[in-house]
């Protein structure tokens, strides 16, 4: 239907208006009022469907008909890119020990919600610079999101030559002056610092609750739940903490099939002298095992007693972590670097980690863990909205799309990223991009794993370029 010279389309599933000329969703007060009235009418008619929130629309494959093909042919141009490589797959030049930065940037450049946000011009760097015209005065930091926007434009421009993120590096140095050097840095530390930098420069959305304030937190922010239960009376103290990733300990050594005791049970004199918890014997850990260990009840020692509000004295307690709210993208950081305070030295743990390509997070949700503790008679929990619990359980399946690996020693290592695009894996080693088999990825020494909600990731995604 035409409105003011612009053609308006109606999404009947989501009850939204879309302007074909502006290429954006629009808001109309009369239309919104009609939608609300229709929802009230449906509810009053006894329809049990909950209309307070928009119902989820499942992904359905789409192929254009003759009329739609004609519209696309007349109103679009063919992108000039290689058939054997997805668009946006571009190497990043090493600017001097910056493989830690390049590895994380490759993962973020291909994070589906983050990619869609910047490529749809949701953060326009020209408008942002115009709005903050005084942003270059002394003492005011550069907008890191603007440089990320420029990087997305460059990487997805179709140019295949390696890109140098020098301007971004300079802007990041302004936000993290303590890390501003050409020394090798930790990729996980850079990831946290970069998200903080994007968060700092979002002026227009300040005042919103954590998780909705900027694109970085809307994509990566989740909420952890911590329950500390008094061992004497059963009183439970619950706290919630926002997080943008989950750091996991590798599983401890287990008893071998030949009856030999693991290093965790009886540390060698060497490891005790060094102050480390175990010897560096390469064994196998699994991401599932690490998550199980993260959410397993842990009895706190006598030196960690907490004050029980019901007993009114300090008591021994049982602590259990769980995930109250899942993010759109889950980042798991594996603690591969151990630090000894007694010897004042650090080392890397070269233990193999198995990680699945598809991951179900339902067993680690607060709702699942509390039901297993109290039984299915418990349907709602303090601080949890019933709709949020249902949404979490519906979107608990995740797909792996990026793995950041670290090879070498603690002080002389190298970071590489493996990307999963169009169901094909690619190795991003600074400026070099190569296609690899999934067995190469499985054998890699994972340091950071990025999983996206399955409803946002379509394994059989179509190629951008025509065949």
C-alpha positions in Angstrom: 0.0 0.0 0.0 1.4 3.4 -0.9 1.9 6.0 1.8 3.3 9.4 1.1 4.9 8.2 -2.1 6.5 5.2 -0.4 5.4 1.6 -0.8 4.6 0.0 2.5 4.7 -3.7 3.1 3.0 -5.5 6.0 4.6 -8.5 7.8 1.5 -10.3 8.9 3.5 -12.8 11.0 5.2 -10.1 13.1 2.6 -7.3 12.8 5.2 -4.8 11.5 5.4 -2.3 8.7 8.3 -2.1 6.3 9.0 0.9 4.0 10.3 -0.4 0.6 11.8 3.0 -0.3 13.6 3.6 3.0 14.4 -0.1 3.4 13.7 0.0 7.1 10.9 -0.9 9.5 8.6 2.0 10.4 6.3 2.9 13.2 2.7 4.0 12.7 0.6 4.9 15.8 -2.8 3.9 14.2 -1.4 0.6 12.9 0.0 -0.2 16.3 -3.3 0.6 18.0 -5.1 -1.7 15.6 -2.7 -4.5 16.3 -3.2 -4.0 20.1 -7.0 -4.0 19.7 -6.9 -7.2 17.6 -4.7 -8.9 20.2 -7.2 -7.9 22.9 -10.0 -9.3 20.8 -8.2 -12.6 20.3 -7.5 -12.9 24.0 -11.1 -12.1 25.0 -12.3 -14.8 22.6 -10.6 -17.4 24.7 -7.6 -18.1 22.5 -4.9 -19.5 24.8 -2.0 -18.2 22.8 0.0 -15.6 24.7 -0.2 -12.4 22.7 1.9 -10.3 25.1 5.0 -11.3 23.2 5.4 -11.8 19.4 5.3 -15.5 18.6 8.5 -17.0 17.2 8.6 -17.4 13.5 10.6 -20.4 12.3 13.0 -20.0 9.4 11.6 -21.2 6.1 13.7 -21.5 2.9 12.6 -19.0 0.2 13.0 -19.1 -3.5 11.8 -16.1 -5.7 9.0 -16.5 -8.2 9.1 -15.0 -11.7 7.8 -11.6 -10.6 10.3 -11.4 -7.7 13.2 -12.5 -10.0 12.3 -9.7 -12.4 12.3 -7.1 -9.6 15.7 -8.3 -8.3 17.2 -8.3 -11.8 16.0 -4.8 -12.5 16.9 -3.3 -9.1 20.2 -5.0 -8.2 23.6 -5.6 -9.5 25.7 -8.8 -9.4 28.6 -8.7 -6.9 32.0 -9.3 -8.3 33.5 -12.0 -6.1 35.1 -15.4 -6.2 32.8 -18.4 -6.3 35.0 -20.7 -4.1 35.3 -18.2 -1.2 32.4 -16.6 0.8 32.1 -12.9 0.7 33.8 -11.1 3.6 36.5 -13.7 4.0 39.6 -11.5 3.9 43.0 -11.8 5.5 44.3 -9.3 8.1 47.8 -8.1 8.0 49.9 -8.6 11.1 51.0 -5.2 12.3 53.6 -6.5 14.7 52.7 -9.2 17.1 49.0 -8.5 16.5 47.9 -12.1 15.7 45.9 -11.9 19.0 43.9 -9.0 17.6 43.5 -10.5 14.1 42.2 -13.8 15.4 39.4 -12.2 17.5 38.5 -9.7 14.8 38.0 -12.6 12.3 35.6 -14.2 14.7 33.7 -11.0 15.4 33.6 -10.0 11.7 31.7 -13.3 11.1 29.5 -13.2 14.2 26.0 -13.3 12.5 24.1 -10.8 14.7 27.1 -8.4 14.8 27.7 -8.7 11.1 24.1 -8.0 10.3 24.0 -5.0 12.6 27.0 -3.2 11.0 26.2 -4.2 7.4 22.7 -2.9 7.7 24.1 0.6 8.6 22.8 0.5 12.2 25.9 2.3 13.3 26.7 4.9 10.6 30.2 6.2 11.2 29.6 9.4 9.1 26.5 10.3 11.1 28.2 9.4 14.4 31.2 11.6 13.6 28.9 14.5 12.6 26.9 14.1 15.8 30.1 14.1 17.9 31.8 16.8 15.9 33.8 17.8 19.0 34.9 14.2 19.6 38.4 14.9 18.4 39.2 17.5 21.1 41.9 16.6 23.6 40.8 14.1 26.3 37.9 12.6 24.2 38.4 9.0 23.0 37.8 8.0 19.4 34.6 6.0 18.7 35.7 2.4 18.4 32.3 1.4 16.9 33.0 3.7 14.0 36.3 2.0 13.2 34.5 -1.4 13.5 31.9 -0.1 11.0 34.7 1.0 8.6 36.4 -2.4 9.0 33.1 -4.3 8.2 32.7 -2.1 5.1 36.3 -2.8 3.9 36.2 -6.5 4.6 32.9 -7.1 2.9 33.7 -4.7 0.0 34.7 -7.6 -2.3 38.4 -6.8 -2.2 40.5 -9.9 -1.7 43.8 -8.3 -0.8 44.7 -8.6 2.9 43.4 -5.7 5.0 45.4 -3.7 7.5 43.4 -2.7 10.6 45.8 0.0 11.6 43.2 2.7 12.3 41.3 0.3 14.5 44.5 -0.7 16.4 45.2 3.0 17.0 41.6 3.6 18.3 41.8 0.5 20.5 45.1 1.8 22.0 43.2 5.0 23.0 40.7 2.9 25.0 43.3 0.4 26.4 46.4 2.5 27.0 47.8 -0.1 29.4 47.9 -2.5 26.4 49.2 0.0 23.9 52.4 -1.7 22.7 53.7 -4.1 20.1 54.1 -6.9 22.6 52.0 -10.0 22.2 48.8 -9.7 24.2 46.2 -12.2 25.3 43.3 -12.8 22.8 40.7 -13.1 25.5 41.8 -9.9 27.2 41.6 -8.1 23.9 38.1 -9.5 23.3 36.8 -8.1 26.7 38.6 -4.8 26.1 37.1 -4.4 22.6 33.6 -5.0 23.8 34.1 -2.5 26.6 35.4 0.0 24.0 32.3 -0.4 21.9 30.1 0.0 25.0 31.8 3.2 26.1 31.1 5.1 22.9 27.3 4.4 22.7 25.9 7.7 23.8 22.3 7.4 22.5 21.4 4.3 24.4 22.8 5.2 27.8 20.5 4.5 30.7 19.2 1.2 29.5 19.7 -1.9 31.6 22.8 -4.1 31.1 22.3 -6.3 28.1 20.4 -3.7 26.1 22.7 -0.8 26.1 24.8 -1.5 23.0 25.2 -4.0 20.2 28.2 -5.7 21.9 26.1 -6.5 25.0 22.9 -7.3 23.0 24.9 -10.0 21.2 27.2 -11.4 23.9 25.6 -10.5 27.2 24.1 -13.3 29.3 23.3 -13.6 33.0 24.8 -16.1 35.4 23.0 -17.3 38.6 24.9 -18.2 41.7 23.2 -20.1 44.5 24.9 -20.5 47.9 23.0 -22.8 50.2 23.6 -23.1 54.0 24.6 -26.7 54.9 22.9 -26.3 58.3 19.4 -25.0 57.5 19.1 -25.0 53.7 18.7 -21.3 53.3 19.8 -20.2 49.8 21.3 -16.9 48.9 21.0 -16.1 45.1 22.9 -13.5 43.1 22.9 -12.6 39.4 25.9 -11.4 37.5 26.0 -10.3 33.8 28.7 -11.8 31.6 29.9 -11.6 28.0 31.7 -14.9 28.1 32.2 -17.9 30.3 35.7 -18.9 31.4 36.1 -22.7 32.0 38.7 -24.7 33.8 40.0 -27.8 32.0 38.9 -31.0 33.5 41.3 -32.4 36.1 43.3 -35.6 35.5 41.4 -38.8 36.0 42.4 -42.3 37.2 43.7 -44.3 34.2 42.4 -47.7 33.1 45.6 -49.3 34.5 44.8 -48.0 38.0 47.4 -45.3 38.0 46.3 -42.3 40.1 45.9 -39.0 38.3 48.2 -36.0 39.0 45.3 -34.2 40.6 44.9 -36.8 43.4 48.6 -37.1 44.1 50.6 -34.3 42.7 54.2 -35.0 42.0 56.9 -33.3 44.1 57.7 -31.3 41.0 54.3 -29.8 40.6 54.0 -29.2 44.4 57.3 -27.4 44.4 56.2 -25.3 41.4 52.9 -24.4 43.1 50.8 -25.8 40.2 47.9 -28.1 40.8 48.9 -30.8 38.4 51.7 -32.1 36.2 51.7 -31.1 32.5 50.7 -34.5 31.1 48.6 -34.0 28.0 45.2 -35.6 28.6 41.8 -35.2 27.0 39.1 -32.8 28.2 35.7 -32.1 26.7 33.8 -28.9 26.5 30.7 -30.7 27.9 32.8 -32.0 30.8 34.0 -28.4 31.5 30.4 -27.1 31.5 29.3 -30.0 33.8 32.1 -29.1 36.1 31.2 -25.3 36.0 27.6 -26.0 37.0 28.3 -28.8 39.5 27.6 -28.1 43.2 30.8 -27.2 45.0 31.2 -27.5 48.7 33.0 -24.4 50.0 35.8 -25.0 52.5 35.7 -23.9 56.2 37.7 -20.8 55.3 34.9 -19.7 52.9 32.0 -19.7 55.3 29.2 -17.3 54.5 26.9 -15.5 56.9 23.5 -17.3 56.9 20.6 -14.8 57.3 18.5 -17.5 58.8 21.0 -19.0 61.2 22.5 -15.6 61.9 26.0 -17.2 62.0 28.7 -18.1 59.5 28.1 -21.6 58.2 29.6 -24.0 55.7 27.9 -23.8 52.4 27.3 -25.4 49.0 27.6 -23.3 45.9 26.2 -23.9 42.4 26.5 -21.9 39.2 23.9 -21.9 36.4 22.9 -19.8 33.4 19.8 -17.7 33.9 19.8 -16.0 30.5 21.6 -17.2 27.3 23.1 -14.7 25.0 22.6 -14.7 21.2 26.3 -15.7 20.9 28.0 -17.7 23.6 31.8 -17.4 23.9 33.7 -20.0 26.0 37.2 -19.1 27.1 39.4 -22.0 28.1 41.8 -21.3 30.9 45.0 -22.6 29.4 47.4 -20.3 31.3 48.2 -21.2 34.9 49.8 -18.7 37.3 51.7 -19.8 40.4 51.8 -17.2 43.2 54.4 -19.2 45.2 56.9 -19.4 42.3 55.8 -16.2 40.6 55.7 -17.8 37.3 53.2 -18.9 34.6 52.9 -21.7 32.1 50.5 -22.9 29.4 48.4 -26.1 29.7 48.7 -28.0 26.4 45.8 -30.3 27.0 43.6 -31.5 24.2 40.0 -30.3 24.3 37.1 -32.0 22.4 34.4 -29.5 21.5 31.1 -30.3 19.7 30.0 -28.5 16.5 26.4 -28.5 17.9 25.8 -27.7 21.5 22.6 -27.9 23.6 22.8 -25.6 26.6 19.5 -26.7 28.2 21.2 -28.8 31.0 23.1 -25.8 32.2 20.1 -23.4 32.5 19.0 -22.3 35.9 15.5 -23.6 35.2 16.8 -27.1 34.3 19.2 -27.3 37.3 16.6 -26.1 39.8 14.0 -28.5 38.5 16.5 -31.3 38.9 17.1 -30.1 42.5 13.5 -29.6 43.5 11.5 -31.6 41.0 9.1 -30.8 38.2 6.6 -29.3 40.7 8.7 -26.1 40.6 7.6 -24.1 37.6 8.8 -20.6 38.4 11.7 -19.3 40.4 12.4 -16.1 42.2 13.7 -13.4 39.9 12.9 -15.4 36.8 10.2 -14.4 34.3 8.2 -17.3 33.0 8.4 -16.1 29.4 12.2 -15.6 29.7 12.6 -19.2 31.0 10.5 -20.5 28.0 12.5 -18.4 25.6 15.8 -19.7 27.0 14.6 -23.3 26.7 13.4 -22.8 23.1 16.7 -21.2 22.0 19.1 -23.5 23.9 20.7 -25.1 20.8 23.8 -23.5 19.5 26.1 -24.0 16.5 29.9 -23.5 16.4 31.1 -20.9 13.9 34.5 -19.8 15.1 37.4 -21.3 17.1 40.4 -19.2 18.2 43.4 -21.4 18.8 46.8 -20.8 20.5 49.9 -22.8 19.6 53.4 -22.6 21.1 54.5 -21.4 24.5 53.1 -18.8 26.8 55.6 -16.1 25.8 56.2 -17.2 22.2 52.9 -18.4 20.8 50.7 -17.7 17.8 46.9 -17.2 17.4 44.9 -18.6 14.5 41.1 -18.6 13.9 39.0 -21.3 12.2 35.8 -20.0 10.7 32.8 -22.0 9.6 31.1 -20.4 6.6 28.5 -22.1 4.4 29.3 -25.4 6.1 32.9 -25.1 5.1 35.8 -24.5 7.5 38.5 -21.9 6.7 41.8 -21.2 8.5 42.6 -17.5 9.1 46.3 -17.1 9.8 46.8 -13.3 9.7 46.9 -12.5 6.0 46.6 -16.1 4.9 43.2 -17.8 4.3 43.1 -21.5 3.5 40.3 -24.0 3.3 40.6 -26.9 5.8 38.9 -30.1 6.7 36.8 -30.2 9.8 39.2 -32.8 11.3 41.9 -30.2 11.3 39.6 -28.0 13.4 38.7 -30.8 15.8 42.4 -31.4 16.4 43.2 -27.8 17.0 44.0 -26.5 20.5 40.9 -24.5 21.2 41.3 -21.3 23.3 38.1 -19.5 22.6 35.0 -21.0 21.0 32.1 -19.0 19.6 28.6 -20.5 19.4 25.6 -18.8 17.9 21.9 -19.7 18.6 20.8 -22.3 16.1 17.8 -20.3 15.1 20.2 -17.6 13.9 22.5 -19.9 12.0 21.5 -21.8 8.9 23.9 -24.5 8.0 22.8 -24.7 4.4 23.2 -21.0 3.8 23.2 -20.0 0.1 26.2 -18.5 -1.6 26.2 -14.8 -2.2 27.7 -15.1 -5.6 25.7 -16.6 -8.5 26.7 -20.2 -9.5 
